[in-house]
Amino acid sequence: MPADLGHSITTSIPQRLDRLPWSRWHWLVVGALGVTWLLDGLEVSIVAALGPMLTHPDALHLTQTEVGLTASAYLAGSVFGALLFSYLTDRQGRKKWFMITLALYLASTVLTALSWDLMSFMFFRFLTGAGIGGEYAAINSAIDELIPARSRGHTDLAINGTWWLGSAAGALLTLLLLNPTISPESIGWRLCFVFGAVLGVAIIIVRRVVPESPRWLMTHGRVRDAEIIVSQIEQRVSQDHGTTLTDPDGHLTVRPRPHATMITVARELFQSYPRRTVLGIGLMVTQSFMYNAVSFTYPLLLSKYYAVANSDVGVYLLPFALGNFLGPLLLGRFFDTIGRKPMISLTYGIAGILLILTGYLFWVGSLTLSTQMLLWSMMFFFASAGASAAYLTVSEIFPMEIRAMAIAFFFVVAQGAGVAAPWLYGMLIETSATSVFYGYLVGGGLMLLGAAIELWLGINAEGRSLEQLATPLSSRSCLEDREHNHPDRA
């Protein structure tokens, strides 16, 4: 249906979505869209576990530094994909592009299995990263716009935590396929990528039933389309609960406008919401550098300093993944009750202290493999909850019309800051235990910096609708007091 631009429209679509009780329909959305993080975790875990294997002559015969470089290629692709597909997502809708980006991921993963040298492997990893980067922008936008405000925090954190379920699945997969008694070294690593793509094929089918975001349709002049979708959702939720839904409280007046441009995004980020922009950059950069540095090089450290066999690396990824998954799952509800600011600063701070402590004990030789694993699992229990909340923060505090591009901006900044981290930490691991400690000291210090930034600039977003947090651009010209709706200017 064509957009109706220029005319004011009063609607209660946001209020209708936010007052819905949790239902099987919401579980469908979470499952169909949240799998993005599981797929990314699967990818990263597989490649991390494959690191030592890829150095063998029967595989690609890479050096440890080149293994780190391939991880950087994946991260660079995710930056490119986030930037490109976020623009298309805000312009053409959430659903179209969360389908296309998933297809790109699947095709590129299969092609990775056919790599023949360093350059081909890096190129296909770049394309895989581009698909995942595009997924981040499209999926974060869609989930936030479909989940009720009172549940948005812990739902987002739990979904982000599934990254580590994918990581555990990848670890188990490599245990099987990297065992030379089951499959030859020249084939096993390729099968890991093929099996990793199988999951995504099923998800494409499930995603087809997820509707376009009614909030996106509303702000782009397609209110009647949005009303139809919301009515269908309400009917399904009402049937699931066997009750009549309560009336929505309030309404919103919008005047649809032309598509937002990069100039619009820059103006909103740096003129309308400069404090929020500093907050987002601080949270995303600090957690990204630490995660990229440690996660991608974790198996290399196990192999060199603890003599863990290549075929056994997956076993030691499991407790690491478990700590990361349980953090958002068990702590997530506190981000909606205690609040975003105290919980984000607390989780960042504890993670930073534990990483520095772990690095120091490793440096002085006080750790065994078991105690190293225990400390890492504890540290990432908190770090994972904090990092997931960082993604939640940047996805909920900017206007609807630029949400995907705003998410992509912070994702690009974060990954740009952390893109060289795997390569750098790979070199540190090759050098000495002292170099490793210095690297962990930097990573821990950055997490403490992130905690301080949250204490300074954090926003109490818990329980508030997206429209309360940031007035849609299409509503501003309809408000009598625009300044009242700009917290950064108050």
Secondary structure, DSSP 8 states (H G I E B T S, - for coil): -----SS-EEE-HHHHHHT----HHHHHHHHHHHHHHHHHHHHHHHHHHHHHHHTSTTTT---HHHHHHHHHHHHHHHHHHHHHHHHHHHHH-HHHHHHHHHHHHHHHHHHHTT--SHHHHHHHHHHHHHHHHHHHHHHHHHHHHHS-GGGHHHHHHHHHHTHHHHHHHHHHHHHHHT-TTTS-HHHHHHHHHHHHHHHHHHHHHHHTTS---HHHHHHTT-HHHHHHHHHHHHHHHHHHHTS--------EEE---S---HHHHHHIIIII-HHHHHHHHHHHHHHHHHHHHHHHHHHHHHHHHS---GGGHHHHHHHHHHHHHHHHHHHTTHHHHT-HHHHHHHHHHHHHHHHHHHHHHHHTT---HHHHHHHHHHHHHHHHHHHHHHHHHHHHSS-GGGHHHHHHHHHHHHHHHHTTHHHHHHHHHHH-HHHHHHHHHHHHHHHHHHHHHHHHH----TT--HHHHS--HHHHTT-S-GGGG-TTT-
